[in-house]
Amino acid sequence: MKKIIFLLTAMLLFSGCGAKNRQCENTESTEKAVNETAEKKRDNTDPKREIFVLDGLDNTLIGWGIKKNEGAAPEVPSDIKEMLKKYNGFYMGDENSNRIYLTFDEGYENGYTADILDTLKKNDVKAAFFVTGAYVEREAELVKRMAKEGHIIGNHSVNHPSLPEIGDKELEKELKELDNMVEKITGIKMKYVRPPKGEYSERVLAHISNMGYTSVFWSFAYLDWDVTMQRGADYAYNQIMPYTVGGEVLLLHAVSADNADVLDRFIKDARSKGFEFGSIDEIG
């Protein structure tokens, strides 16, 4: 009996996890799981990017908002700027440059994307198109054309949910499934995510960054998405041109007839004023 007790005691001491220290096994398992998850989520990004611990991060829903200023950069609260910087997101490029950036959101096709692509090609401008799962399924040829003509295809999620309102696993599924859908037809891995509805939280931004993506918001937008409220190319021009400033990331909706009609004029006039069109790869 003494030999048995001695052997059991020796085994417990050797393992470092006696009855009073059972917690160490859980700690080691937890650390291993965190490390494995972190490494897994690095597959789409720079391995030097920081992996954030999500537990404890605020998941309060924030709606993206800016105060537009004619002829000057929009106003964004300093704490929001810091949050984006910390979690690898952006809404604007270099304000001191003459570079501006076109991005289009594509939730569904309204018959104008081909014309937009024609205009971009004619003017040798590259843009970013943020697509949803339904768009990829229904408009695969247009998505292929975007990729073939050198445009960025961004991730707008499969089903366009508010990301702070869904769980971590569902968020990963929303982004990874769309990434896989686009890669299957274009061979391209996505790098950028635009949170649906512009709704996010600190936790969401951290999670997106952990997955290897960069969050992209915008420094200009206007009410162009309502197809029942199209007011003509002149109206669109007067909404866009006065607010065009260096570093601007423009959000335009491709369902808008006004945007399709004004695009060529806007590109030409912006260039005549000294602006150049860049790729958001320059920022992110």
C-alpha positions in Angstrom: 0.0 0.0 0.0 2.8 2.4 0.9 4.5 1.7 -2.5 1.2 2.5 -4.3 0.7 5.8 -2.5 4.4 6.7 -3.1 4.0 6.0 -6.8 0.8 8.0 -7.2 2.3 11.0 -5.3 5.4 10.9 -7.5 3.3 10.8 -10.6 1.3 13.8 -9.5 4.4 15.8 -8.5 6.1 15.0 -11.8 3.1 16.1 -13.9 2.8 19.3 -11.9 -1.0 18.9 -11.8 -2.0 17.4 -8.5 -5.6 17.6 -7.2 -5.0 21.2 -6.1 -3.5 22.2 -9.5 -5.9 20.6 -11.9 -6.4 24.1 -13.3 -3.0 24.0 -15.1 -4.3 21.4 -17.5 -7.2 23.6 -18.4 -4.9 26.6 -18.8 -2.5 24.7 -21.1 -5.4 23.4 -23.2 -6.9 26.9 -23.4 -3.6 28.5 -24.4 -3.1 25.8 -27.0 -6.6 26.3 -28.4 -6.1 30.1 -28.6 -2.7 29.6 -30.4 -4.1 27.1 -32.8 -7.1 29.4 -33.6 -4.8 32.4 -34.1 -2.6 30.5 -36.5 -5.6 29.2 -38.4 -7.0 32.7 -38.7 -3.7 34.0 -40.0 -4.1 32.1 -43.3 -5.4 35.2 -45.1 -3.0 37.8 -43.8 0.4 39.0 -42.8 1.6 36.6 -40.1 2.9 39.6 -38.2 -0.6 41.0 -37.7 -1.6 41.1 -34.1 -4.3 38.5 -33.1 -6.7 40.1 -30.7 -8.5 38.3 -27.8 -12.2 38.8 -28.4 -13.4 38.0 -24.9 -14.3 41.2 -23.1 -14.3 43.4 -26.2 -17.3 45.7 -26.5 -19.9 44.4 -29.0 -22.2 47.5 -28.8 -23.5 48.2 -32.3 -22.1 51.3 -33.9 -23.4 52.7 -37.2 -20.8 54.3 -39.4 -21.4 58.0 -39.8 -19.5 61.0 -41.1 -20.1 64.7 -41.2 -19.4 65.8 -44.8 -17.7 69.1 -45.4 -17.7 70.7 -48.8 -14.2 71.0 -50.1 -12.7 69.4 -47.0 -12.2 66.0 -45.3 -15.3 64.7 -43.5 -15.3 64.7 -39.7 -15.0 61.4 -37.8 -14.7 61.2 -34.0 -11.2 60.7 -32.8 -12.0 57.6 -30.8 -13.5 56.0 -33.9 -10.4 56.8 -35.9 -8.2 55.2 -33.2 -10.4 52.1 -33.2 -10.1 51.7 -36.9 -6.4 52.1 -36.8 -6.0 49.6 -34.0 -8.1 46.9 -35.7 -6.8 47.4 -39.3 -9.6 49.3 -40.8 -9.8 52.6 -42.8 -12.3 55.0 -44.3 -9.9 57.4 -46.1 -6.5 57.5 -47.7 -3.9 60.3 -47.4 -5.7 63.6 -47.1 -2.7 65.4 -48.4 -2.6 63.5 -51.6 -4.6 63.9 -54.8 -5.6 60.3 -54.9 -9.3 59.3 -54.6 -10.8 55.8 -54.5 -14.0 54.5 -56.1 -15.9 51.7 -54.3 -19.3 50.2 -55.3 -21.6 48.1 -53.2 -23.4 45.3 -55.0 -26.3 43.7 -53.1 -28.2 42.9 -56.3 -28.0 43.7 -60.0 -30.2 46.4 -61.4 -28.8 46.5 -64.9 -26.1 49.1 -64.5 -22.9 47.3 -63.5 -21.9 46.4 -67.1 -22.2 50.1 -68.0 -20.1 51.1 -64.9 -17.5 48.5 -65.9 -17.4 49.9 -69.5 -16.9 53.4 -68.2 -14.1 52.4 -65.8 -12.4 50.5 -68.6 -12.7 53.4 -71.0 -11.1 55.7 -68.5 -8.6 53.3 -67.2 -9.8 53.4 -63.6 -9.7 50.6 -61.1 -12.4 50.3 -58.4 -13.5 48.0 -55.6 -16.8 46.1 -55.8 -18.2 44.8 -52.5 -20.5 41.9 -53.3 -22.9 39.7 -51.4 -23.5 36.0 -51.7 -26.7 36.4 -53.7 -24.9 38.7 -56.1 -22.1 36.2 -56.7 -24.6 33.4 -57.3 -26.7 35.3 -59.8 -24.1 37.5 -61.5 -21.1 35.2 -61.7 -20.1 36.5 -65.1 -20.0 40.1 -63.9 -17.9 39.1 -61.0 -15.5 37.3 -63.3 -15.4 40.4 -65.5 -14.6 42.6 -62.4 -11.6 40.3 -61.6 -10.5 40.0 -65.2 -10.4 43.8 -65.6 -8.3 44.3 -62.5 -10.9 45.5 -60.0 -10.9 44.5 -56.4 -13.7 42.3 -55.2 -14.6 43.0 -51.6 -16.5 41.0 -49.1 -20.0 42.3 -48.1 -21.0 39.0 -46.5 -23.2 36.2 -47.8 -26.5 37.4 -46.4 -25.9 41.0 -45.4 -26.6 40.7 -41.7 -25.7 43.3 -39.0 -22.4 41.7 -37.8 -22.7 42.8 -34.2 -26.0 41.0 -34.0 -24.7 37.5 -35.0 -22.4 35.1 -33.1 -18.7 34.6 -33.8 -19.1 31.4 -35.7 -21.9 32.9 -37.9 -19.7 35.9 -38.6 -16.9 33.7 -39.7 -19.3 31.7 -41.9 -20.7 34.8 -43.5 -17.3 36.0 -44.6 -15.5 32.7 -45.3 -18.3 31.2 -47.4 -18.4 34.3 -49.6 -14.6 34.3 -49.9 -14.7 30.7 -51.0 -17.5 31.5 -53.5 -15.5 34.2 -55.1 -12.3 32.3 -55.1 -14.0 29.4 -56.8 -15.0 31.5 -59.9 -12.1 34.0 -60.0 -9.2 32.3 -58.2 -8.9 35.4 -56.0 -8.8 35.5 -52.2 -10.6 38.4 -50.7 -8.7 41.0 -48.6 -11.3 43.6 -47.7 -14.6 43.5 -45.8 -17.2 46.2 -45.8 -19.5 45.5 -42.8 -23.1 45.3 -44.1 -25.2 48.4 -43.4 -22.1 50.1 -42.0 -22.8 48.5 -38.7 -19.9 47.3 -36.6 -18.5 47.1 -33.0 -15.1 46.9 -31.5 -15.4 43.2 -31.2 -16.5 42.9 -34.9 -13.5 44.9 -36.1 -11.2 42.8 -34.0 -12.7 39.6 -35.3 -12.5 40.7 -38.9 -8.9 41.6 -38.4 -8.2 38.2 -36.8 -9.6 36.5 -39.9 -7.0 38.4 -42.0 -9.3 41.0 -43.6 -9.1 44.8 -43.6 -12.4 46.6 -42.8 -13.2 49.3 -45.3 -15.7 52.1 -44.6 -16.0 55.4 -46.6 -15.5 59.1 -46.5 -18.2 60.0 -48.9 -21.7 58.6 -49.6 -25.1 60.0 -50.5 -28.7 58.7 -50.8 -28.2 56.8 -54.1 -29.3 53.3 -53.1 -33.1 53.9 -53.4 -34.0 53.1 -56.9 -37.3 54.9 -56.6 -35.5 58.2 -55.8 -33.2 58.6 -58.8 -33.0 62.3 -59.8 -30.7 62.4 -62.8 -27.0 62.7 -63.5 -26.8 66.4 -62.7 -28.2 65.8 -59.3 -25.7 63.0 -58.7 -22.9 65.2 -59.9 -23.8 68.0 -57.6 -23.9 65.6 -54.7 -20.5 64.1 -55.4 -18.2 66.7 -57.0 -18.3 69.4 -54.3 -17.3 66.9 -51.6 -14.4 65.3 -53.5 -11.2 65.8 -51.6 -7.8 64.1 -51.5 -7.7 60.6 -50.0 -11.5 60.2 -50.3 -13.0 56.7 -50.4 -16.3 57.1 -52.3 -19.1 54.7 -51.6 -21.5 54.4 -54.6 -24.3 51.9 -55.2 -24.3 50.2 -58.5 -28.1 49.9 -58.5 -28.3 53.6 -59.1 -29.0 54.8 -62.7 -27.8 58.2 -61.7 -24.4 56.8 -60.7 -24.0 54.9 -64.0 -25.0 58.0 -66.0 -22.7 60.5 -64.1 -19.6 58.3 -63.7 -17.8 59.2 -67.0 -18.4 63.0 -66.4 -17.2 62.7 -62.8 -14.0 60.9 -63.7 -13.1 63.3 -66.4 -13.9 66.4 -64.3 -12.1 65.1 -61.2 -9.0 64.5 -63.3 -9.3 68.0 -64.8 -9.2 69.3 -61.2 -6.0 67.4 -60.5 -7.3 64.3 -58.8 -6.1 60.8 -59.7 -7.9 57.5 -59.2 -6.2 54.9 -57.1 -6.7 51.4 -55.8 -7.6 50.9 -52.1 -4.6 48.5 -52.1 -2.7 51.8 -51.7 -4.4 52.3 -48.3 -4.9 48.8 -47.0 
